[in-house]
Amino acid sequence: MLVAVRSEAARAQYERIGMDTTLDPAESFHRGARSVRSRPGPALRGQVLGYHGYRLPDGLRRTRLEVPDGVVTLVIALDGGLRLTAGGPSRRASSFLAGLRTTATRGEHSGGLHGIEVTFCPLGAYRIFGVPMRCFTEAFTDLSDLLGPSAGLLVEQLQETGSWAGRFALLDAVFTSCAEKGGRVSPEVREALRRLGGDCRPQALPGIAEEVGWSARHLRERFGQQVGLAPKAVARVARLQRALRLQARGLDGAEVAALGGFHDQAHCIREFKAMTGLTPTQFSAHRGGLPAGSPLDRVAGRVTSLLLPDPD
């Protein structure tokens, strides 16, 4: 369980920590919006991918499509909330943890948002939270359910901290403390995940369990515990992300399918539609030529998001 930092002296120390913080020029000051991104401290690199602080003014309405991206996301609302739709009825959400998904999520708001988004690699989230990651798969878990009474204290401390660098440093301290006593990652799971990232073709899957010395069933069980998705589903997300990056580079459909690890172009189109709700052509039109890892995207080097036209 997370333990928020209570000491005023400790908070002052975190405020003095030099953070690798950058202003996002594409979103910052757009009609009063502000967006600040930061890397975690050295102790958390490889577990926490990044921090993103944002403030959007009232009336800045947006509809975003968040596609499967292979990361775990924690949203901590300091003000305002979202409406989330993911294959079922819409729900209101403010602070929540989103686990790995194989389908897209639509997020809508009308502005007035102020908060922090933290992205984790799956094994990093398991290491920090110490909860089986299958509990968060294809789900949005309220911060209070994740952290218990510590949730309100953490939000309160973040609200009271006067700078983005101070807020990020506070989270750094909390997560570093949790990682010291959190979940323990199996070397076999880490290696299998690395191999899937390098070769996500369907035909490559059967050999991975054998290569790490486990049965396929045992590997699936451990992936459910420490990653959240089974190896087959992890490979699907990895193929989609590879295809999205290739498409963003301007490759045609046949090249994307061949280099992306799909059986053929028809397979690629089916997976695009199943996982994003759009065809590759529709997705590309909405992206408008943005490269992978653009300011719109939540993770460096990946295609994670679209801005959609507001519904009437």
N, C-alpha and C positions, 0 to 999 in steps of 0.2 A: 504494500500500500504506500502511496505517496505521502510524504510528510512535508507540509509546507514550512518555509523558513519563518520562524517566529521572531528572531532577534533583530532589533533595530540596528545594532552594530553590524550584524551579518549582512543585513540588507544594504547598509551603507557601503560595505566592502564590495558587494556585487555591483553596485552602481559604479565603482571605480575600475572594474575589470574592463580592459580594452576588448571590444567585440568587433568581429569582422562584419560590419554592418554597411549595407549599401541601400541607397534610395532607388526605387524602381521608377525610371523616368517615364515609362509608358503609361503608368497609372497614377503616379504621384501628381497631386495638384490638379487632376482632371476634374473640373467642376467642384473643386474643394476636396477631392479624394486624396488620400495619402497611403503609400505602400512602402514598407521597409522590409528588406530581407537580410538574413544573417545566417552564417554558418554556426554550428555549435562549437563549444570549446573542444580542445584536443582530446579530452578523455571520452567524449561522446561521438567522435567522428567514426563512421562505420556503423553507428546505431541510429543516431538522429541525423536525418538528411539536411534539415534546415528549419529555420523559423521565418515566419512571414507575419508581420504586423500590418494591420490595415485599419483605415477609417474611411467610411463612405458617408457622404452627407445625405440627409433626408431628400427623397425625390429622385435619387439616382437609381432608377429601376434597372435590374439586370436579371436575365435568365441564362444560366450556364448549364452546359452538359459536361459532366465529369465522367470520363471513360475509364475502364479498368487500366490501372497503371502500375500495379505491383507494389504499392506502398500503403502503409497504414497512416491514417491522418487523424490528428487530434485537433478539434476546433474548440477554442476557449473564448466564449463571448464575454466581452466587457460591456456591451450594450447591443440591443437588437437581436434579431433571429432570422432564420431561414425557413422556407417551405421546401421539403425534400420529397421527391417522387422517385421511387426505384422499383418498378414492376408491381406496384400495388397502390393502395390509397396513399395520398399525400399526408405528411405529418409535419408539424411544427417542431423546430429544433433550435437550440441556442448553443449549448456546450455539449459536445459529444465526441466519441471515438468511432471512426469508420474503419472497419477491417477490410481485408482484401475482398474484391468483388470480381465477378465475371460478366457483369452487365452494367450499363451506364446508369448514372443518377442525374436527375434534373434538379437543380437548385434555383429557387426564385426568391427575390427580395425586392423591396421598394426603397432601399437605402437605409440610412440611419444605423449602419453596422459599424462596430468597433470591436476588434478582437485580435486574436493570435491564432495562426494555423501552424501546427508542428507536423512535419512529415518524418516518418520512421521507416527504415527497412524492416521487413517482417521479423527477422531474428532480433533486431534491436528492440522492437516493441515487446517481444516476449521476454527479452533480458530485463527490460525496465519494469514492466507491469507484472511479470511473473504469473500471468493467467493464461490458460490454454487458449491459443489464438483462434481455435475453432469457435469459441464463444462470440467472436466479433465478426465472423465471416458473413458477408452479404447482409450486414446489419449496422445499425447506428445505436450505439450504447451511450446513454446519458452519462455525463461526467459524474453526477452524484451516485449512479450505480457502479461506476468504475472505481471511484475514490472514496465513497462514503462521506463522512463528515469533513474530511480534508478538502473536498471539492470547494465548498464555500469559502474556506479560509484561503485557499490558493487564489481563487478569483478575486477575493478582497485584497490580497497583497499585490496582485498584478494591477488592480485598479489604483491602488495607492502609490505605486511606483511611478515616478514622474517621467521616465524616458523609455524609449524602445530598447536601448542597449541595456538598461537596468532590468527591464522585464525579461529579456532574453537571458541575461546572466542569472536571474532568479530561477528560471526554468532549468538552465544548465545545472545549477547547484542541486535542485530537487531531483532531476533525472540521474545525475551522477551518483547521488546518495542511494537512489533506488536500484541502480544497476549493480551496486556492490552486493546486494542481497536478493536480487531478482531471480528470474529463471535461468537455468543453465543450458546453453545451446550444445547439442550433440555435434561433434566434428563431422559425423556422417551426414547429418542434415545439411550442414554448411557446405560440404563438398558436393552433395547432390544438387543443391540449389545453384552452386557455381556452375556445375556441368549443364544444368538446364538453361542457364543464361547464355551459355556458349553454343548449345545445340538443342533447340527447342522443337525440332522436327518430330512428328508423331512416331516415326520409326526408331528414333533414338531413345525413347522412354524405356523400353523393356530392359535395356542393358544397364541402366543407371543404378538400380538397386543392387544388381550383381557386382558392379564396379565398387560400390562402397561396402560390400560384404553383408548386406541385409536382404531379407526376403522382400518382395514387393508389398506384401501386406504390412510388414513391420514399418517399412518406409512410409507408407500411406498414413499409418497411425501416428508416427512421429511428426510428419508434415502437418497433420491436423493439430497436433499439440503446439508446435513451435513456429509454424508458418501460417496455418489457417486454411489453406487450400491443399488438395491432393496434388501430387506431382503432375498429373495429366492436366489439371486446371491451371496450375502455375505455368505450364508450357503453353497453354492457349493464350494466357495473358502476355507472355513473352513474345509469342508470334504476332499478336495484335500490335504490340508496341514496336516491334521491328518493322512491321508493315507500315505503320503510321510514320515512322521516321523515314523509310524509303520513299513513301508517297510525298512527304514534305520536301524531299530532295528533287522531286520532279520526275521520278521514274514512272513508266507506264504500268498498267495493271498486270500484264504478263510478267514483267520484271519484278514487280513487287511480290507476286505470288511465288515466283521461283526462288528469289533471294530471301524471302520471308519465312521459308520453311513449310509452305502449304503444299498439299498434293497437286493442286492445279489452281487456275484462276477462279473457277467456280467455287472451290473450297474457300478461297480467300474472301470472295464476295459474301458467301453464306456466313462466315465467321464475323466479318465486319457488321453485317446486318444484325446478327444475333447478339453481339456484344456492345454495339453502339446505338442500334436502332436506325442506322443510316447506311446507305451504300457507300462504297469508297468515293464515288463521284459526288454524292451529296455532302459527304464529310469534307472533301477537299474544297468544295464551293464555300462552305461555312468558314473554313480556316482562312481562306483568302490569301494563301501563299505564305503564311507564317512558318518559320522554321521550328524544328523541335527545340524545346527549351526556351521558347519566346516568353516575354513578360506575362502573357496570358496563362502560360503553363505553370503548374505548381511544383514541378520537379525539373531540375536541370537535365537537359539532354533527352527529355521525354515529351511526348505529345499527350497531354492530360485533359485538355479542356477546349470547349467551344463556347463562344457567345452566340446565343440563339435570338432570333427576333422575339420581341415581347408578344405574348398572346394577346389577342384582342379582348 
